[in-house]
Amino acid sequence: MELFIYGIFKRGNQESRAIAQSISSLINRGIDPKQIMILLANSKIQLQPITSELDGLNILYESPREESFFDKKAGRFVIGLLRLACHTDDYFAYRLILGSRPNIGPTSCNNIAELVETNNLNYQDIFRNPIPNGVFSTRLINIINDVRNICNLISSWQPDNLLSCRVAEITQIIQNIFGQVEVQEWQNKIAQLPQATTLKELLDYILTDNSEQRENILKDIYSRLQIPYTGQQGNDQKIQIMTMHGAKGLSARIVFIPGLEQQILPGLKRIHYQGLIFEAARMLYVSITRARASCIISFADNRYYFGKNYRQTPSDFTSFLNGVFSNRTQGLTDNELDEIVQDCANL
């Protein structure tokens, strides 16, 4: 990657307008829309203002998928199971399994995390090794033991296990914890996948919110199974708007990363927990590496969301980027556009 551009905007809507203007200029200069990506840390806050500006300039885009089973508690729980099967040292997998179960709220999760940190414990160890005495209340021990039991149930799972071998176990766990409605949603979501899909392929498929990437994952599965794939991939020339979580495995020549603010990344829910801050830092790093030619990173001093205007603070991550953020009111300059187009041509 050749070029980093850093910007500060007074308002979030100004940032969104500048991104849309920049993308319009890039497309007018011959850049393939599919080679432009916008990555969001918080789509609930960021998505609507950006798509509104893109719509105003008639720019086609593929936005993150609408809420599905895997955005609900039962779906996030399944993602935790699969992540743990693929990576036994995945901190966030334990957090998902813990916090996605019914009747377990953020207060209990936070209390456990705080006690782990206060007593200099390893978060993953409390779900895998004997629980130390005198640290957790009886209620918290019961919650931890419930997660330990789940982890024991899936301890033999491996990334290359086939869906056909594990689907009954997953379904039974969902049934026991969540009920029949969630079981039906789960079965509907995997109905189109071959039973010879591996757990790793299933996880990759679930985590992407990009239709082209999902299509590519399906093609790879069918190719591995030596079965003809008859799916149709769309030919619309659209830019990609994705969540940072959904960008795994994808790249684009030009990547916009807006909203680099403390309230958005790492975000107010993560900010007090070191493990979640590390996870947010990893997301940002992965997002930056998605860019093959140019990466445009920005934040705003003020942002309007949830019906109010909020003063924003630059993310602590900005100090680690080795770049100078300059005040901006509009999109990319002609010189910046020329340099980006040239860098793309040289790839």
N, C-alpha and C positions, 0 to 999 in steps of 0.2 A: 504494500500500500504506500502511495506516494504523498498524499496530502491530508492533513488534518485542518479543520476550520472550527473555531470556537466562537460562540456568540452569546451575548447577554441581551435580553429584551426586557423592556419595562413591564410588559403585560403578556400573559399567555396567549391571548388572541392575536397579538402582534407576531409572536413566534409562529403560530399556526399559519398565518397569512404569508409570512416570509418563506416558510417551507413550501407552501403551494406555489408561490411565485417562482421559487427556485426550480421546482420540479417542472413547471410549465416551460421555463427557459431551457432547461436541459433537454426536454423532449423536442422542443423546437429546433435545437441544435443537433438533433439526430441520435440522441441517446435512446436506446430501446427501453420502454417503460418497465419491462420485466427486470431490468438491471438496476432498478431503483427500489430501495427498501426503507421503510420507516419502522423503527423498533420502539415499542412502548413499554415502560416499566409498570404503568397503571392505566389500563385501557378505560376503566370507569371514569377517570379524570381526564385523560388525554384524547381519547378517540373522537368524540363528537366534535370538538372544535376543529380538529384537523380535517375530518371528512367533510365538514361544512365548507371549509375553504376550498378543498379539492373539488367539491360539487360545483362551487361557484365558478371555477375555471374549466369545468367539463373534463376533468382528469379522471379516467377510469382507475379503479383500485379494487384490490381484494382485501377486505378487512378481516380481523380476527373472527373466528366462528362465533355464532351466538351461544348463549349458555346451554350446555348439554349435561348429560348424566355425569360426565367427568368434572364438571364444575360444582357439583353438589357434594354433600358430605360423603355419601356412599361412593361416589366416583373418585373423590380425592383419596378415600381410604384404599380403594383398589390400586390407585397409582402408587400409594405408599407401599403396598404389598409387592407390586412389581418392581419398584425401585429397590426395595430391600433384597428381592430375589436376584437382581442384577448386580447390586453393589452392597455387600453386607456392612460396609463402613459408611453408608450414606446417612449422614446426620439428619437430613431433611426428611428421609423416609420414616424414621422413628417419630418425628414431629407430626407428620401427616397421619400416621396410624393412631397416635395418641389423641390428636385434636379433632379428628374427623368423626370419631365415634359419637353416638347420641348421648346427650346429657353430660358431655365433657366440654365445658366452656373454656374460653381463653384464660380465665382466672386460675383454674386448676393447672393448665399447661404452663402458665407463667410462674406459678408458685413452685412447680417442680423444677423449671429451668433456673429459677433464682436460688433454690436450695442446692442444686447441683453446683452452680458457680460459687456460692458462698462457702461451700464445704470442699471446694477444689476437687470435685469429682469429674469423671468423664461421662458425658451425657449418654453415650451409647452403652456404656458399661452397665448402667442401672437396669437396662432391659435385657442384658445378656449374662451378667454375673450376679452373685448374691447381693442383695440390697444391704448397705451398711446400716448398722443399728443407730438409733437415736437421731436420725436426720429427717425422716419424713413422718408425717402423721399417719394414723391408721387408714384414714380415707385415701390419702395419696398413695400409700403402699398398695391398697387394693386396686387403684387405678393403674399403677405401674405393673402390678402382677397380671392384670387383664391383658396389657400390651405384651408382657413377657409370654403369656400363653399363646397369643396370636403368633408371635415371632417363633415360638417352638413349633407351632403347627406348620409353618412354612420353611423351617430350617433346612429342609432337604431340597427345596426348589433351586433350580439352576437356570441361568439365562437361556440356555438352549433347549430347555424343556418345551415340549409341544403343548399348544393350547388344549388339544384333545386329552392330554394326560392330566391337566390341572384344572380344566374348566369346572368339573364337578366339585372340586375342593373350594375353588373361589366362590362358586354359586352357593355352596352350603354356608360358607363364612358370611356372605352377604345376607343370606336368609336368617341366620342366627342372630346377627347384630342389627340388621336394618328392616327386614321383612320382605314380603312377597312383591310389593310394588317396585322396590329397588331391584329385586331379582329380575323382574320382567324388563326393566329399563336396561339392565346390564346385558341380558340376552339379546335384546333388540340391537344394542350397539355393536355386538360382536358377530351378529348373524351373517354379515357379508364377508367376514374374514375366513380364509381356509382353516380348517381344524389343525393343519400342520404348521400354522404360524407359531413361531417361537415366542417365549415370554419377552425376550428382548425386542423382537420385531413388533409385538403387541404394544409394548411400552412406547417405542418410537412412534408408532402410528397414533397412539392416544395423545402424546405430548405435542405433536405438531398441530398448528392451527392454519396451515397453508395447504390448499387443495392440491397444488402441484407436487408438494413434498409427499402428501398422503398417497397420491397417485404413483409416485416413484417407489414408495415403500411397497405398495401392492404389486407393482411390476417386478420388483426384486424378489418378493415372496413367490410369485407365480413362476418366475424364471428359475429359482432354486428348486421348485417342485417340478419343473419341466412341464408346466401346464400353460397352454395359450392364454394370454390375457386379452380380454375383449373390451376393457374399459375405454372410455373416450376422454381425452384430455382437452380442456378448453383452449381455444386459440386466441382469446381476447388479449389484447396488449394492455395489461394492467400493471400498475405499480403494486408493490406488496406492502401492506401494513400488518405488522405482526407484533405479538408480545415477545419480550425477551426470552421467555421460556420456550416459545414456539419456534425460535430461529435456529435451533440446533440442527446442524448438518447442512444448512442453507448458506448461500453467499450471494452477494450482489456487488456490482462495481461501485455503487454509490449507496451509502447508508447514512440516514439521518437518525440521530439519537436525541430527541428533545426531552425537556423536563428533568434535567439533571439537578434536581432540588432535593433537599433533605426530606421534605414531606412526601416525595414520590420515590426516591431511591437513596438510601435503603427503604424509606417509608416509615411512618410513625409506629406501625405495628412491629417492625423489626428492630427499631433503633436501640432498644434496651437490652438486646440479646446478641451476644457476640457471634454465636453460630449463625444466626439469621443475617447478621451484617456480612459475614463471610460469604454466605450464599448470594446476597445481593451484589457484592463485589465480583464474584465469579460470573454472575449474569452480565454485568457491565463489561467485563473483560471479553467474554464470549461474543457479546454484541459488537464490540469494536472490531474483533477479528473477523466478523462477517464481511467487512468492507474489503474489496480487492483493489480499489483505486483511491477512493476518497471517503472520509468519514466526517460528517458535520455534526458537532455536539453543541447543545445549547441549553440554556435555562432562562427562566423569567423571574423578575423581582416580585411580580404580583400575578395571581392566577385565580380565575373565577370558576368555582365548581360547587356542586351541591347547593346552589342558590345563594352563595356568598362569595365575596372577594377576600382572598387570603394573601397576606404578606408571605413571601417565600424566602427560604434560606438556601444558598448554594449548597449542594451536597458536599459532604466531607470528601467524597471521592474526587472532586475537581482538583484538589491539591496534589493528587498523584498522577495527573495526566500529562504533566510537563508541557502544558500549553498555556497561552495567554488568551483569556476570554475578553473579547472586545465588545463594546456597546454597539448594537445594531438596531435599525428601524425597519429595514427591508431585507429582501432575499440576497442571494449571492451576487457579487459584483460581476461586471463583464470580464474582468481579468481572472477572477476565480472560476467563472464558468469556462473560459478558454482553457485554463490549466486543467480542470477536471476532464473536459472533453479530450484534451491531448493525452492525459494519463490513461483514459479509457482506451483510446486508439492504440496506445503502446502495449496494452496487455496481450 
